[in-house]
Amino acid sequence: MQLSTSRTLALATCLAMLLSGTSVVFAHARLERASPSVGSTVKGSPPEIRLTLSEELEIAFSTIRVIDSSDQQVDNGDKMLDPANHKILKITLRALPPGTYRVIWRVLSVDTHVTEGDYKFSVAP
C-alpha cells in the first residue's frame, strides 16, 4: 500500500507530536472565574455561586451543586445562565452557616464539549 505525500506528512507530524509530548488542544469550556473564589474564605453566607467559563453553555445539559461537609446539598436547585452572558452559570444558596462547602459542576459548551470540576470555599462567621 502506498501513501500519498500529504498523508505521509500528516502521519509523520502526528507521530512527531506524540513522541515529543506535544498535546493537541481542543476548545473546551474552562473555568475562568468563580464567586466565591476557589479556596477562598468569605465572611457571611454568599447569596449565590457564579461560575464564569470560557465558552457559552447549554443549560439543559449543565449542572452545578453545592454540598456541605456532610454531603448535604445546600443550594436551591435553581441553576441558570446569566441572561446577559451565557458563559456564566449560577445557582442560589440557602443561608450557609460557617463551614467548608464544595461546588461541583459539569457543563456542556455550545461546541458540544463536556468539562467538569469542583472546588471548595469556606464561610466564616
Phi and psi in radians as a Rosetta constraint file:
Dihedral C 1 N 2 CA 2 C 2 CIRCULARHARMONIC -1.966 0.35
Dihedral N 2 CA 2 C 2 N 3 CIRCULARHARMONIC 2.319 0.35
Dihedral C 2 N 3 CA 3 C 3 CIRCULARHARMONIC -1.682 0.35
Dihedral N 3 CA 3 C 3 N 4 CIRCULARHARMONIC 2.563 0.35
Dihedral C 3 N 4 CA 4 C 4 CIRCULARHARMONIC -1.227 0.35
Dihedral N 4 CA 4 C 4 N 5 CIRCULARHARMONIC 2.815 0.35
Dihedral C 4 N 5 CA 5 C 5 CIRCULARHARMONIC -1.058 0.35
Dihedral N 5 CA 5 C 5 N 6 CIRCULARHARMONIC -0.752 0.35
Dihedral C 5 N 6 CA 6 C 6 CIRCULARHARMONIC -1.179 0.35
Dihedral N 6 CA 6 C 6 N 7 CIRCULARHARMONIC -0.646 0.35
Dihedral C 6 N 7 CA 7 C 7 CIRCULARHARMONIC -1.202 0.35
Dihedral N 7 CA 7 C 7 N 8 CIRCULARHARMONIC -0.699 0.35
Dihedral C 7 N 8 CA 8 C 8 CIRCULARHARMONIC -1.105 0.35
Dihedral N 8 CA 8 C 8 N 9 CIRCULARHARMONIC -0.746 0.35
Dihedral C 8 N 9 CA 9 C 9 CIRCULARHARMONIC -1.100 0.35
Dihedral N 9 CA 9 C 9 N 10 CIRCULARHARMONIC -0.750 0.35
Dihedral C 9 N 10 CA 10 C 10 CIRCULARHARMONIC -1.092 0.35
Dihedral N 10 CA 10 C 10 N 11 CIRCULARHARMONIC -0.771 0.35
Dihedral C 10 N 11 CA 11 C 11 CIRCULARHARMONIC -1.127 0.35
Dihedral N 11 CA 11 C 11 N 12 CIRCULARHARMONIC -0.709 0.35
Dihedral C 11 N 12 CA 12 C 12 CIRCULARHARMONIC -1.141 0.35
Dihedral N 12 CA 12 C 12 N 13 CIRCULARHARMONIC -0.693 0.35
Dihedral C 12 N 13 CA 13 C 13 CIRCULARHARMONIC -1.113 0.35
Dihedral N 13 CA 13 C 13 N 14 CIRCULARHARMONIC -0.803 0.35
Dihedral C 13 N 14 CA 14 C 14 CIRCULARHARMONIC -1.073 0.35
Dihedral N 14 CA 14 C 14 N 15 CIRCULARHARMONIC -0.753 0.35
Dihedral C 14 N 15 CA 15 C 15 CIRCULARHARMONIC -1.109 0.35
Dihedral N 15 CA 15 C 15 N 16 CIRCULARHARMONIC -0.733 0.35
Dihedral C 15 N 16 CA 16 C 16 CIRCULARHARMONIC -1.110 0.35
Dihedral N 16 CA 16 C 16 N 17 CIRCULARHARMONIC -0.701 0.35
Dihedral C 16 N 17 CA 17 C 17 CIRCULARHARMONIC -1.137 0.35
Dihedral N 17 CA 17 C 17 N 18 CIRCULARHARMONIC -0.740 0.35
Dihedral C 17 N 18 CA 18 C 18 CIRCULARHARMONIC -1.107 0.35
Dihedral N 18 CA 18 C 18 N 19 CIRCULARHARMONIC -0.763 0.35
Dihedral C 18 N 19 CA 19 C 19 CIRCULARHARMONIC -1.251 0.35
Dihedral N 19 CA 19 C 19 N 20 CIRCULARHARMONIC -0.479 0.35
Dihedral C 19 N 20 CA 20 C 20 CIRCULARHARMONIC -1.528 0.35
Dihedral N 20 CA 20 C 20 N 21 CIRCULARHARMONIC -0.146 0.35
Dihedral C 20 N 21 CA 21 C 21 CIRCULARHARMONIC 1.497 0.35
Dihedral N 21 CA 21 C 21 N 22 CIRCULARHARMONIC 0.079 0.35
Dihedral C 21 N 22 CA 22 C 22 CIRCULARHARMONIC -1.239 0.35
Dihedral N 22 CA 22 C 22 N 23 CIRCULARHARMONIC 2.386 0.35
Dihedral C 22 N 23 CA 23 C 23 CIRCULARHARMONIC -1.926 0.35
Dihedral N 23 CA 23 C 23 N 24 CIRCULARHARMONIC 2.629 0.35
Dihedral C 23 N 24 CA 24 C 24 CIRCULARHARMONIC -1.558 0.35
Dihedral N 24 CA 24 C 24 N 25 CIRCULARHARMONIC 2.321 0.35
Dihedral C 24 N 25 CA 25 C 25 CIRCULARHARMONIC -1.781 0.35
Dihedral N 25 CA 25 C 25 N 26 CIRCULARHARMONIC 2.231 0.35
Dihedral C 25 N 26 CA 26 C 26 CIRCULARHARMONIC -1.864 0.35
Dihedral N 26 CA 26 C 26 N 27 CIRCULARHARMONIC 2.666 0.35
Dihedral C 26 N 27 CA 27 C 27 CIRCULARHARMONIC -1.343 0.35
Dihedral N 27 CA 27 C 27 N 28 CIRCULARHARMONIC 1.769 0.35
Dihedral C 27 N 28 CA 28 C 28 CIRCULARHARMONIC -2.010 0.35
Dihedral N 28 CA 28 C 28 N 29 CIRCULARHARMONIC 2.623 0.35
Dihedral C 28 N 29 CA 29 C 29 CIRCULARHARMONIC -1.211 0.35
Dihedral N 29 CA 29 C 29 N 30 CIRCULARHARMONIC 2.176 0.35
Dihedral C 29 N 30 CA 30 C 30 CIRCULARHARMONIC -2.085 0.35
Dihedral N 30 CA 30 C 30 N 31 CIRCULARHARMONIC 2.622 0.35
Dihedral C 30 N 31 CA 31 C 31 CIRCULARHARMONIC -1.232 0.35
Dihedral N 31 CA 31 C 31 N 32 CIRCULARHARMONIC 2.111 0.35
Dihedral C 31 N 32 CA 32 C 32 CIRCULARHARMONIC -1.734 0.35
Dihedral N 32 CA 32 C 32 N 33 CIRCULARHARMONIC -0.557 0.35
Dihedral C 32 N 33 CA 33 C 33 CIRCULARHARMONIC -2.766 0.35
Dihedral N 33 CA 33 C 33 N 34 CIRCULARHARMONIC 2.569 0.35
Dihedral C 33 N 34 CA 34 C 34 CIRCULARHARMONIC -2.392 0.35
Dihedral N 34 CA 34 C 34 N 35 CIRCULARHARMONIC 2.564 0.35
Dihedral C 34 N 35 CA 35 C 35 CIRCULARHARMONIC -2.397 0.35
Dihedral N 35 CA 35 C 35 N 36 CIRCULARHARMONIC 2.062 0.35
Dihedral C 35 N 36 CA 36 C 36 CIRCULARHARMONIC -1.012 0.35
Dihedral N 36 CA 36 C 36 N 37 CIRCULARHARMONIC 2.693 0.35
Dihedral C 36 N 37 CA 37 C 37 CIRCULARHARMONIC -1.200 0.35
Dihedral N 37 CA 37 C 37 N 38 CIRCULARHARMONIC 2.729 0.35
Dihedral C 37 N 38 CA 38 C 38 CIRCULARHARMONIC -1.013 0.35
Dihedral N 38 CA 38 C 38 N 39 CIRCULARHARMONIC 2.183 0.35
Dihedral C 38 N 39 CA 39 C 39 CIRCULARHARMONIC 1.292 0.35
Dihedral N 39 CA 39 C 39 N 40 CIRCULARHARMONIC 0.125 0.35
Dihedral C 39 N 40 CA 40 C 40 CIRCULARHARMONIC -1.451 0.35
Dihedral N 40 CA 40 C 40 N 41 CIRCULARHARMONIC 2.889 0.35
Dihedral C 40 N 41 CA 41 C 41 CIRCULARHARMONIC -2.101 0.35
Dihedral N 41 CA 41 C 41 N 42 CIRCULARHARMONIC 2.180 0.35
Dihedral C 41 N 42 CA 42 C 42 CIRCULARHARMONIC -1.939 0.35
Dihedral N 42 CA 42 C 42 N 43 CIRCULARHARMONIC 2.591 0.35
Dihedral C 42 N 43 CA 43 C 43 CIRCULARHARMONIC -1.563 0.35
Dihedral N 43 CA 43 C 43 N 44 CIRCULARHARMONIC 2.040 0.35
Dihedral C 43 N 44 CA 44 C 44 CIRCULARHARMONIC 1.427 0.35
Dihedral N 44 CA 44 C 44 N 45 CIRCULARHARMONIC 2.869 0.35
Dihedral C 44 N 45 CA 45 C 45 CIRCULARHARMONIC -1.276 0.35
Dihedral N 45 CA 45 C 45 N 46 CIRCULARHARMONIC 2.187 0.35
Dihedral C 45 N 46 CA 46 C 46 CIRCULARHARMONIC -1.295 0.35
Dihedral N 46 CA 46 C 46 N 47 CIRCULARHARMONIC 2.597 0.35
Dihedral C 46 N 47 CA 47 C 47 CIRCULARHARMONIC -1.312 0.35
Dihedral N 47 CA 47 C 47 N 48 CIRCULARHARMONIC -0.444 0.35
Dihedral C 47 N 48 CA 48 C 48 CIRCULARHARMONIC -2.744 0.35
Dihedral N 48 CA 48 C 48 N 49 CIRCULARHARMONIC 2.919 0.35
Dihedral C 48 N 49 CA 49 C 49 CIRCULARHARMONIC -1.886 0.35
Dihedral N 49 CA 49 C 49 N 50 CIRCULARHARMONIC 2.343 0.35
Dihedral C 49 N 50 CA 50 C 50 CIRCULARHARMONIC -2.207 0.35
Dihedral N 50 CA 50 C 50 N 51 CIRCULARHARMONIC 2.108 0.35
Dihedral C 50 N 51 CA 51 C 51 CIRCULARHARMONIC -1.947 0.35
Dihedral N 51 CA 51 C 51 N 52 CIRCULARHARMONIC 2.186 0.35
Dihedral C 51 N 52 CA 52 C 52 CIRCULARHARMONIC -1.840 0.35
Dihedral N 52 CA 52 C 52 N 53 CIRCULARHARMONIC 2.103 0.35
Dihedral C 52 N 53 CA 53 C 53 CIRCULARHARMONIC -1.901 0.35
Dihedral N 53 CA 53 C 53 N 54 CIRCULARHARMONIC 2.956 0.35
Dihedral C 53 N 54 CA 54 C 54 CIRCULARHARMONIC -1.458 0.35
Dihedral N 54 CA 54 C 54 N 55 CIRCULARHARMONIC -0.172 0.35
Dihedral C 54 N 55 CA 55 C 55 CIRCULARHARMONIC -2.285 0.35
Dihedral N 55 CA 55 C 55 N 56 CIRCULARHARMONIC 2.724 0.35
Dihedral C 55 N 56 CA 56 C 56 CIRCULARHARMONIC -1.198 0.35
Dihedral N 56 CA 56 C 56 N 57 CIRCULARHARMONIC 2.605 0.35
Dihedral C 56 N 57 CA 57 C 57 CIRCULARHARMONIC -1.977 0.35
Dihedral N 57 CA 57 C 57 N 58 CIRCULARHARMONIC 2.720 0.35
Dihedral C 57 N 58 CA 58 C 58 CIRCULARHARMONIC -1.710 0.35
Dihedral N 58 CA 58 C 58 N 59 CIRCULARHARMONIC 1.877 0.35
Dihedral C 58 N 59 CA 59 C 59 CIRCULARHARMONIC -1.107 0.35
Dihedral N 59 CA 59 C 59 N 60 CIRCULARHARMONIC -0.632 0.35
Dihedral C 59 N 60 CA 60 C 60 CIRCULARHARMONIC -1.088 0.35
Dihedral N 60 CA 60 C 60 N 61 CIRCULARHARMONIC -0.435 0.35
Dihedral C 60 N 61 CA 61 C 61 CIRCULARHARMONIC -2.017 0.35
Dihedral N 61 CA 61 C 61 N 62 CIRCULARHARMONIC 0.328 0.35
Dihedral C 61 N 62 CA 62 C 62 CIRCULARHARMONIC -2.048 0.35
Dihedral N 62 CA 62 C 62 N 63 CIRCULARHARMONIC 2.522 0.35
Dihedral C 62 N 63 CA 63 C 63 CIRCULARHARMONIC -2.317 0.35
Dihedral N 63 CA 63 C 63 N 64 CIRCULARHARMONIC 2.697 0.35
Dihedral C 63 N 64 CA 64 C 64 CIRCULARHARMONIC -2.617 0.35
Dihedral N 64 CA 64 C 64 N 65 CIRCULARHARMONIC 2.317 0.35
Dihedral C 64 N 65 CA 65 C 65 CIRCULARHARMONIC -2.387 0.35
Dihedral N 65 CA 65 C 65 N 66 CIRCULARHARMONIC 2.614 0.35
Dihedral C 65 N 66 CA 66 C 66 CIRCULARHARMONIC -2.189 0.35
Dihedral N 66 CA 66 C 66 N 67 CIRCULARHARMONIC 2.201 0.35
Dihedral C 66 N 67 CA 67 C 67 CIRCULARHARMONIC -2.186 0.35
Dihedral N 67 CA 67 C 67 N 68 CIRCULARHARMONIC 2.701 0.35
Dihedral C 67 N 68 CA 68 C 68 CIRCULARHARMONIC -1.601 0.35
Dihedral N 68 CA 68 C 68 N 69 CIRCULARHARMONIC -3.033 0.35
Dihedral C 68 N 69 CA 69 C 69 CIRCULARHARMONIC -1.201 0.35
Dihedral N 69 CA 69 C 69 N 70 CIRCULARHARMONIC -0.211 0.35
Dihedral C 69 N 70 CA 70 C 70 CIRCULARHARMONIC -1.749 0.35
Dihedral N 70 CA 70 C 70 N 71 CIRCULARHARMONIC 0.245 0.35
Dihedral C 70 N 71 CA 71 C 71 CIRCULARHARMONIC 1.096 0.35
Dihedral N 71 CA 71 C 71 N 72 CIRCULARHARMONIC 0.440 0.35
Dihedral C 71 N 72 CA 72 C 72 CIRCULARHARMONIC -1.607 0.35
Dihedral N 72 CA 72 C 72 N 73 CIRCULARHARMONIC 2.329 0.35
Dihedral C 72 N 73 CA 73 C 73 CIRCULARHARMONIC -1.231 0.35
Dihedral N 73 CA 73 C 73 N 74 CIRCULARHARMONIC 2.283 0.35
Dihedral C 73 N 74 CA 74 C 74 CIRCULARHARMONIC -2.083 0.35
Dihedral N 74 CA 74 C 74 N 75 CIRCULARHARMONIC 0.092 0.35
Dihedral C 74 N 75 CA 75 C 75 CIRCULARHARMONIC -1.592 0.35
Dihedral N 75 CA 75 C 75 N 76 CIRCULARHARMONIC 3.014 0.35
Dihedral C 75 N 76 CA 76 C 76 CIRCULARHARMONIC -1.629 0.35
Dihedral N 76 CA 76 C 76 N 77 CIRCULARHARMONIC 0.075 0.35
Dihedral C 76 N 77 CA 77 C 77 CIRCULARHARMONIC 1.187 0.35
Dihedral N 77 CA 77 C 77 N 78 CIRCULARHARMONIC 0.414 0.35
Dihedral C 77 N 78 CA 78 C 78 CIRCULARHARMONIC -1.989 0.35
Dihedral N 78 CA 78 C 78 N 79 CIRCULARHARMONIC 0.862 0.35
Dihedral C 78 N 79 CA 79 C 79 CIRCULARHARMONIC -0.946 0.35
Dihedral N 79 CA 79 C 79 N 80 CIRCULARHARMONIC 2.547 0.35
Dihedral C 79 N 80 CA 80 C 80 CIRCULARHARMONIC -2.775 0.35
Dihedral N 80 CA 80 C 80 N 81 CIRCULARHARMONIC 2.752 0.35
Dihedral C 80 N 81 CA 81 C 81 CIRCULARHARMONIC -1.588 0.35
Dihedral N 81 CA 81 C 81 N 82 CIRCULARHARMONIC 2.559 0.35
Dihedral C 81 N 82 CA 82 C 82 CIRCULARHARMONIC -1.123 0.35
Dihedral N 82 CA 82 C 82 N 83 CIRCULARHARMONIC 2.188 0.35
Dihedral C 82 N 83 CA 83 C 83 CIRCULARHARMONIC -1.022 0.35
Dihedral N 83 CA 83 C 83 N 84 CIRCULARHARMONIC -0.511 0.35
Dihedral C 83 N 84 CA 84 C 84 CIRCULARHARMONIC -1.547 0.35
Dihedral N 84 CA 84 C 84 N 85 CIRCULARHARMONIC -0.239 0.35
Dihedral C 84 N 85 CA 85 C 85 CIRCULARHARMONIC -2.666 0.35
Dihedral N 85 CA 85 C 85 N 86 CIRCULARHARMONIC 1.818 0.35
Dihedral C 85 N 86 CA 86 C 86 CIRCULARHARMONIC -1.347 0.35
Dihedral N 86 CA 86 C 86 N 87 CIRCULARHARMONIC 0.220 0.35
Dihedral C 86 N 87 CA 87 C 87 CIRCULARHARMONIC -1.660 0.35
Dihedral N 87 CA 87 C 87 N 88 CIRCULARHARMONIC -0.099 0.35
Dihedral C 87 N 88 CA 88 C 88 CIRCULARHARMONIC -1.892 0.35
Dihedral N 88 CA 88 C 88 N 89 CIRCULARHARMONIC 2.082 0.35
Dihedral C 88 N 89 CA 89 C 89 CIRCULARHARMONIC -1.832 0.35
Dihedral N 89 CA 89 C 89 N 90 CIRCULARHARMONIC 2.312 0.35
Dihedral C 89 N 90 CA 90 C 90 CIRCULARHARMONIC -2.447 0.35
Dihedral N 90 CA 90 C 90 N 91 CIRCULARHARMONIC 2.812 0.35
Dihedral C 90 N 91 CA 91 C 91 CIRCULARHARMONIC -2.646 0.35
Dihedral N 91 CA 91 C 91 N 92 CIRCULARHARMONIC 2.463 0.35
Dihedral C 91 N 92 CA 92 C 92 CIRCULARHARMONIC -1.504 0.35
Dihedral N 92 CA 92 C 92 N 93 CIRCULARHARMONIC 2.760 0.35
Dihedral C 92 N 93 CA 93 C 93 CIRCULARHARMONIC -2.066 0.35
Dihedral N 93 CA 93 C 93 N 94 CIRCULARHARMONIC 2.651 0.35
Dihedral C 93 N 94 CA 94 C 94 CIRCULARHARMONIC -1.256 0.35
Dihedral N 94 CA 94 C 94 N 95 CIRCULARHARMONIC 2.969 0.35
Dihedral C 94 N 95 CA 95 C 95 CIRCULARHARMONIC -1.146 0.35
Dihedral N 95 CA 95 C 95 N 96 CIRCULARHARMONIC 2.128 0.35
Dihedral C 95 N 96 CA 96 C 96 CIRCULARHARMONIC -1.730 0.35
Dihedral N 96 CA 96 C 96 N 97 CIRCULARHARMONIC 2.231 0.35
Dihedral C 96 N 97 CA 97 C 97 CIRCULARHARMONIC -1.314 0.35
Dihedral N 97 CA 97 C 97 N 98 CIRCULARHARMONIC 2.906 0.35
Dihedral C 97 N 98 CA 98 C 98 CIRCULARHARMONIC -0.943 0.35
Dihedral N 98 CA 98 C 98 N 99 CIRCULARHARMONIC 2.451 0.35
Dihedral C 98 N 99 CA 99 C 99 CIRCULARHARMONIC 2.752 0.35
Dihedral N 99 CA 99 C 99 N 100 CIRCULARHARMONIC -3.028 0.35
Dihedral C 99 N 100 CA 100 C 100 CIRCULARHARMONIC -1.918 0.35
Dihedral N 100 CA 100 C 100 N 101 CIRCULARHARMONIC 2.404 0.35
Dihedral C 100 N 101 CA 101 C 101 CIRCULARHARMONIC -2.239 0.35
Dihedral N 101 CA 101 C 101 N 102 CIRCULARHARMONIC 2.650 0.35
Dihedral C 101 N 102 CA 102 C 102 CIRCULARHARMONIC -2.090 0.35
Dihedral N 102 CA 102 C 102 N 103 CIRCULARHARMONIC 2.262 0.35
Dihedral C 102 N 103 CA 103 C 103 CIRCULARHARMONIC -1.767 0.35
Dihedral N 103 CA 103 C 103 N 104 CIRCULARHARMONIC 2.154 0.35
Dihedral C 103 N 104 CA 104 C 104 CIRCULARHARMONIC -2.064 0.35
Dihedral N 104 CA 104 C 104 N 105 CIRCULARHARMONIC 2.159 0.35
Dihedral C 104 N 105 CA 105 C 105 CIRCULARHARMONIC -2.340 0.35
Dihedral N 105 CA 105 C 105 N 106 CIRCULARHARMONIC 2.639 0.35
Dihedral C 105 N 106 CA 106 C 106 CIRCULARHARMONIC -2.566 0.35
Dihedral N 106 CA 106 C 106 N 107 CIRCULARHARMONIC 2.172 0.35
Dihedral C 106 N 107 CA 107 C 107 CIRCULARHARMONIC -2.235 0.35
Dihedral N 107 CA 107 C 107 N 108 CIRCULARHARMONIC 2.640 0.35
Dihedral C 107 N 108 CA 108 C 108 CIRCULARHARMONIC -1.986 0.35
Dihedral N 108 CA 108 C 108 N 109 CIRCULARHARMONIC 2.078 0.35
Dihedral C 108 N 109 CA 109 C 109 CIRCULARHARMONIC -1.439 0.35
Dihedral N 109 CA 109 C 109 N 110 CIRCULARHARMONIC 2.851 0.35
Dihedral C 109 N 110 CA 110 C 110 CIRCULARHARMONIC -1.102 0.35
Dihedral N 110 CA 110 C 110 N 111 CIRCULARHARMONIC -0.293 0.35
Dihedral C 110 N 111 CA 111 C 111 CIRCULARHARMONIC -1.553 0.35
Dihedral N 111 CA 111 C 111 N 112 CIRCULARHARMONIC 0.212 0.35
Dihedral C 111 N 112 CA 112 C 112 CIRCULARHARMONIC 1.294 0.35
Dihedral N 112 CA 112 C 112 N 113 CIRCULARHARMONIC 0.310 0.35
Dihedral C 112 N 113 CA 113 C 113 CIRCULARHARMONIC -1.687 0.35
Dihedral N 113 CA 113 C 113 N 114 CIRCULARHARMONIC 2.415 0.35
Dihedral C 113 N 114 CA 114 C 114 CIRCULARHARMONIC -1.722 0.35
Dihedral N 114 CA 114 C 114 N 115 CIRCULARHARMONIC 2.364 0.35
Dihedral C 114 N 115 CA 115 C 115 CIRCULARHARMONIC -2.330 0.35
Dihedral N 115 CA 115 C 115 N 116 CIRCULARHARMONIC 2.545 0.35
Dihedral C 115 N 116 CA 116 C 116 CIRCULARHARMONIC -2.504 0.35
Dihedral N 116 CA 116 C 116 N 117 CIRCULARHARMONIC 2.819 0.35
Dihedral C 116 N 117 CA 117 C 117 CIRCULARHARMONIC -3.068 0.35
Dihedral N 117 CA 117 C 117 N 118 CIRCULARHARMONIC -3.121 0.35
Dihedral C 117 N 118 CA 118 C 118 CIRCULARHARMONIC -2.749 0.35
Dihedral N 118 CA 118 C 118 N 119 CIRCULARHARMONIC 2.816 0.35
Dihedral C 118 N 119 CA 119 C 119 CIRCULARHARMONIC -2.761 0.35
Dihedral N 119 CA 119 C 119 N 120 CIRCULARHARMONIC 2.898 0.35
Dihedral C 119 N 120 CA 120 C 120 CIRCULARHARMONIC -2.027 0.35
Dihedral N 120 CA 120 C 120 N 121 CIRCULARHARMONIC 2.657 0.35
Dihedral C 120 N 121 CA 121 C 121 CIRCULARHARMONIC -2.522 0.35
Dihedral N 121 CA 121 C 121 N 122 CIRCULARHARMONIC 2.836 0.35
Dihedral C 121 N 122 CA 122 C 122 CIRCULARHARMONIC -2.137 0.35
Dihedral N 122 CA 122 C 122 N 123 CIRCULARHARMONIC 2.623 0.35
Dihedral C 122 N 123 CA 123 C 123 CIRCULARHARMONIC -1.930 0.35
Dihedral N 123 CA 123 C 123 N 124 CIRCULARHARMONIC 2.190 0.35
Dihedral C 123 N 124 CA 124 C 124 CIRCULARHARMONIC -1.773 0.35
Dihedral N 124 CA 124 C 124 N 125 CIRCULARHARMONIC 2.721 0.35
